[in-house]
Amino acid sequence: MKQQDCLRRFIFEEHGVRGEWVRLEQSWQQAKQYQHLVNDAVDAQMGQALAAVVLLSATIKFKGAMIMQIQGGGDLKALVAQSSNERQIRGLVRSEATVAGANLQDMIGEGGRLVLTVESENAEPYQGIVGVEAETLADVLRTYFTQSEQLDTRFWLFANKTHAAGLFIQELPSSNQNKADWERIEILANTVTSDELLSLDCEDLLHRLFHQEKVRIYDLEPVEFKCNCSRQKIGGTLAALGRSELEAILRERDDIEVDCQFCGAQYHFDKVDVENLLTNPSAETDNHSPTRH
């Protein structure tokens, strides 16, 4: 049985190097069904971003959400991928009707930047930023880790219509490894092909790449598509607009309809709902006006 929609961590027992492998199938299909992906190249960028954010979410201990946002002035306006600490993923794409360019840098255009945010229940939000100055997301992330963590780090990311997959290796902090060991492992990992990463299970792939190394593979961690939108969160966003703005909208229509851009859920707030939001936000529940998917 193929390993799908899961993350596997691994470590090189004789060297100060750790790694992760991920492959998405159903979760990838569910995440993109709510997005308008104008061509195969944009489709692939979204798949790579989702695979990447799962790998990134496993590099730190936190309880909350890791959000990767890529934006710029090109045809691909914004690409967002999010993973919780429980590997629940979602993503969105905003672009022109036609997106030119064969790589991420061309699509995102001038002024492109990647913003990585960690929203944790136990700490203040953390945010890191790096310019999109490489053709691939994998190389942009490599630059990010070089600048922010000063750790040798590599990503390999691939996606097609059915699967998205990623491989990650990184030197361990404070490791006293021989630099030649990292270079050898990096060279071996760099022989991976898109077909191998998209089709081989973790054990098979690591054996092909590193059969002469002692590699310990940890238990499978499932990945699923799940949107964390809620009526309460949407209501809070509406309330922040203020009474005058909301009343102006309601003078033109019977209710306010808000669509979740990640999962397509529709939230409706009539005049009574809006008044409740403004006067007693905590009273607003999912049991009032309907939510439609």
C-alpha positions as CSV (number, residue, x, y, z in Angstrom):
1,M,0.0,0.0,0.0
2,K,1.4,3.4,-1.1
3,Q,2.2,5.9,1.6
4,Q,0.0,8.9,0.7
5,D,-0.9,12.1,2.6
6,C,1.8,11.6,5.2
7,L,5.0,12.9,6.6
8,R,8.0,10.8,7.6
9,R,11.0,12.2,9.6
10,F,14.4,10.6,9.4
11,I,17.9,11.1,10.8
12,F,21.4,10.0,9.7
13,E,22.6,8.2,12.8
14,E,26.3,8.7,12.2
15,H,26.1,12.3,11.0
16,G,24.5,15.5,12.3
17,V,21.9,15.6,9.6
18,R,18.1,15.2,9.8
19,G,15.5,15.0,7.1
20,E,11.8,14.8,6.2
21,W,9.8,13.3,3.4
22,V,6.2,14.1,2.5
23,R,3.7,13.0,-0.2
24,L,0.2,14.4,-0.7
25,E,-2.6,12.9,-2.8
26,Q,-6.1,13.3,-1.5
27,S,-5.3,16.3,0.7
28,W,-3.7,18.0,-2.4
29,Q,-6.8,17.3,-4.5
30,Q,-9.1,18.6,-1.8
31,A,-7.1,21.8,-1.2
32,K,-6.9,22.8,-4.9
33,Q,-10.6,22.1,-5.8
34,Y,-11.5,25.4,-4.3
35,Q,-8.9,27.4,-6.2
36,H,-8.8,28.7,-9.8
37,L,-5.5,27.4,-11.1
38,V,-5.2,28.9,-14.6
39,N,-2.5,26.5,-15.9
40,D,-0.4,23.5,-15.0
41,A,2.5,25.7,-13.9
42,V,0.4,27.5,-11.3
43,D,-1.0,24.1,-10.3
44,A,2.5,22.8,-9.7
45,Q,3.5,25.9,-7.7
46,M,0.6,25.4,-5.3
47,G,1.3,21.8,-4.8
48,Q,5.0,22.5,-4.1
49,A,4.0,25.2,-1.6
50,L,1.7,22.8,0.3
51,A,4.4,20.1,0.4
52,A,6.9,22.7,1.6
53,V,4.7,24.1,4.4
54,V,4.2,20.6,5.8
55,L,7.9,20.0,5.8
56,L,8.4,23.4,7.5
57,S,5.8,22.8,10.1
58,A,7.7,19.7,11.2
59,T,11.0,21.6,11.8
60,I,9.8,23.3,15.0
61,K,7.7,22.5,18.0
62,F,4.6,24.7,18.2
63,K,0.9,24.5,18.7
64,G,-0.9,26.6,16.1
65,A,-0.4,27.4,12.4
66,M,2.5,27.9,10.1
67,I,1.6,30.2,7.2
68,M,3.7,30.7,4.0
69,Q,2.8,33.6,1.8
70,I,4.4,34.4,-1.5
71,Q,3.4,37.7,-3.2
72,G,4.6,40.1,-5.8
73,G,3.8,42.3,-8.7
74,G,3.6,39.6,-11.4
75,D,0.7,37.6,-12.9
76,L,0.7,35.3,-9.9
77,K,-0.4,37.8,-7.2
78,A,-0.4,35.6,-4.1
79,L,0.2,32.0,-3.1
80,V,-0.6,31.0,0.5
81,A,0.0,27.6,2.1
82,Q,-0.8,26.8,5.7
83,S,-0.2,23.8,7.9
84,S,-1.1,23.3,11.6
85,N,1.1,21.4,14.0
86,E,-1.3,18.5,13.4
87,R,-0.5,18.6,9.7
88,Q,-3.9,20.0,8.6
89,I,-3.3,21.9,5.4
90,R,-5.0,24.5,3.3
91,G,-4.0,26.9,0.6
92,L,-5.1,29.5,-1.9
93,V,-3.9,31.2,-5.1
94,R,-4.7,34.6,-6.5
95,S,-3.6,35.4,-10.1
96,E,-4.5,37.1,-13.3
97,A,-6.6,35.2,-15.8
98,T,-3.3,34.4,-17.7
99,V,-0.1,33.7,-15.9
100,A,3.1,33.9,-18.0
101,G,6.4,32.4,-16.9
102,A,7.7,28.9,-16.4
103,N,9.1,29.4,-12.9
104,L,8.1,31.0,-9.6
105,Q,10.3,34.0,-9.9
106,D,8.9,34.9,-13.3
107,M,5.3,34.3,-12.2
108,I,5.6,36.3,-9.0
109,G,7.3,39.2,-10.7
110,E,9.3,42.2,-9.3
111,G,9.3,42.8,-5.6
112,G,8.4,39.2,-4.9
113,R,8.8,38.1,-1.3
114,L,8.1,35.1,0.9
115,V,6.7,35.7,4.3
116,L,6.8,32.8,6.8
117,T,4.6,33.3,9.9
118,V,4.3,31.0,12.9
119,E,1.1,31.6,14.9
120,S,1.5,29.7,18.2
121,E,-1.0,29.4,21.1
122,N,2.0,29.5,23.5
123,A,4.1,32.3,22.2
124,E,4.0,35.6,20.3
125,P,3.8,35.2,16.5
126,Y,7.1,34.9,14.7
127,Q,7.7,36.2,11.2
128,G,10.5,35.8,8.7
129,I,10.9,37.4,5.3
130,V,13.0,36.7,2.3
131,G,13.0,38.0,-1.3
132,V,11.9,35.7,-4.2
133,E,15.3,35.9,-6.0
134,A,15.5,32.3,-7.3
135,E,13.5,30.4,-9.9
136,T,12.2,27.7,-7.6
137,L,10.5,27.7,-4.2
138,A,13.1,25.1,-3.0
139,D,15.9,27.6,-3.7
140,V,14.0,30.5,-2.1
141,L,13.6,28.4,1.1
142,R,17.3,27.4,1.0
143,T,18.2,31.1,1.0
144,Y,15.7,31.8,3.8
145,F,17.4,29.2,6.1
146,T,20.9,30.3,5.1
147,Q,20.0,33.9,6.2
148,S,17.8,33.2,9.2
149,E,19.2,30.0,10.7
150,Q,22.7,29.8,9.3
151,L,22.2,26.1,8.8
152,D,22.9,24.1,5.7
153,T,19.4,23.2,4.4
154,R,18.1,21.8,1.1
155,F,14.6,21.2,-0.3
156,W,13.4,19.2,-3.3
157,L,9.8,19.9,-4.2
158,F,7.7,18.5,-7.1
159,A,4.0,18.4,-7.9
160,N,1.8,17.2,-10.8
161,K,-1.9,16.9,-11.3
162,T,-2.3,14.0,-8.8
163,H,0.5,14.3,-6.3
164,A,2.7,16.8,-4.5
165,A,5.9,15.7,-2.7
166,G,8.9,17.1,-1.0
167,L,12.3,16.1,0.5
168,F,14.2,18.1,3.1
169,I,17.6,17.7,4.7
170,Q,19.3,20.0,7.3
171,E,22.4,19.9,9.4
172,L,21.6,19.7,13.1
173,P,22.2,22.8,15.3
174,S,25.6,22.6,17.1
175,S,26.6,19.5,15.3
176,N,30.3,18.8,15.0
177,Q,29.9,16.9,11.8
178,N,32.6,16.8,9.2
179,K,31.6,19.2,6.4
180,A,32.4,16.5,3.9
181,D,29.7,14.3,5.4
182,W,27.0,17.0,4.7
183,E,28.4,17.6,1.2
184,R,28.2,13.8,0.4
185,I,24.6,13.5,1.7
186,E,23.6,16.6,-0.2
187,I,25.1,15.3,-3.5
188,L,23.3,12.0,-3.0
189,A,20.0,13.7,-2.3
190,N,20.4,15.9,-5.3
191,T,20.2,12.9,-7.6
192,V,16.5,12.5,-6.7
193,T,14.1,12.8,-9.7
194,S,10.6,14.1,-9.7
195,D,9.3,10.7,-10.7
196,E,11.0,9.0,-7.7
197,L,9.8,11.6,-5.2
198,L,6.2,11.5,-6.5
199,S,6.0,7.7,-6.7
200,L,8.3,6.0,-4.2
201,D,7.5,5.4,-0.6
202,C,9.8,6.9,2.0
203,E,11.8,3.7,2.8
204,D,12.3,2.9,-0.9
205,L,13.4,6.4,-1.8
206,L,15.8,6.7,1.1
207,H,17.3,3.3,0.3
208,R,17.9,4.4,-3.3
209,L,19.5,7.6,-2.3
210,F,21.4,6.7,0.9
211,H,21.8,2.9,1.0
212,Q,25.3,3.1,2.3
213,E,24.3,5.4,5.2
214,K,22.6,4.4,8.6
215,V,19.2,6.1,8.4
216,R,16.6,5.9,11.1
217,I,13.0,6.5,9.9
218,Y,10.4,7.6,12.3
219,D,6.7,6.8,12.4
220,L,4.3,8.1,9.8
221,E,2.4,11.3,10.5
222,P,-0.9,11.7,8.6
223,V,-1.6,14.9,6.6
224,E,-5.1,16.0,5.8
225,F,-6.9,19.0,4.2
226,K,-8.9,20.9,6.8
227,C,-10.0,24.5,6.8
228,N,-10.1,26.2,10.2
229,C,-12.6,28.9,9.2
230,S,-15.6,29.4,11.4
231,R,-18.6,31.7,11.8
232,Q,-17.0,33.2,14.9
233,K,-13.8,34.1,13.1
234,I,-15.7,35.6,10.1
235,G,-17.9,37.5,12.5
236,G,-15.0,38.9,14.3
237,T,-13.6,40.2,11.0
238,L,-16.9,41.8,10.1
239,A,-17.2,43.4,13.5
240,A,-13.8,45.0,13.0
241,L,-15.2,46.9,10.0
242,G,-17.4,48.9,12.3
243,R,-21.1,49.8,12.5
244,S,-21.1,52.5,9.8
245,E,-19.5,50.2,7.2
246,L,-21.7,47.2,8.0
247,E,-24.9,49.3,8.0
248,A,-24.0,50.8,4.7
249,I,-23.7,47.3,3.2
250,L,-27.0,46.3,4.6
251,R,-28.8,49.3,3.1
252,E,-28.0,47.8,-0.3
253,R,-28.8,44.1,0.4
254,D,-30.7,41.9,2.8
255,D,-27.7,40.2,4.3
256,I,-23.9,40.1,4.2
257,E,-22.4,37.0,2.5
258,V,-18.8,36.1,3.1
259,D,-17.1,33.2,1.2
260,C,-14.0,31.4,2.7
261,Q,-11.3,31.6,0.0
262,F,-9.7,28.4,1.3
263,C,-12.7,26.0,1.3
264,G,-15.6,27.8,-0.3
265,A,-17.8,27.8,2.8
266,Q,-20.4,30.6,2.7
267,Y,-21.4,32.5,5.8
268,H,-24.5,34.7,5.9
269,F,-25.2,37.5,8.4
270,D,-28.6,39.3,8.3
271,K,-29.4,42.5,10.1
272,V,-30.1,40.7,13.4
273,D,-26.8,38.9,13.2
274,V,-24.9,42.1,12.5
275,E,-26.5,43.9,15.4
276,N,-25.5,40.9,17.7
277,L,-21.9,41.1,16.3
278,L,-21.7,44.8,17.2
279,T,-23.3,44.7,20.6
280,N,-22.5,41.2,21.9
281,P,-19.9,39.4,19.7
282,S,-19.6,36.4,22.1
283,A,-23.3,35.6,21.5
284,E,-22.7,34.8,17.8
285,T,-22.7,31.0,17.2
286,D,-22.6,28.6,14.3
287,N,-26.3,27.7,15.1
288,H,-27.8,31.0,13.8
289,S,-27.6,31.8,10.1
290,P,-26.7,29.0,7.8
291,T,-23.2,28.1,6.6
292,R,-23.1,26.6,3.1
293,H,-20.3,24.6,1.4
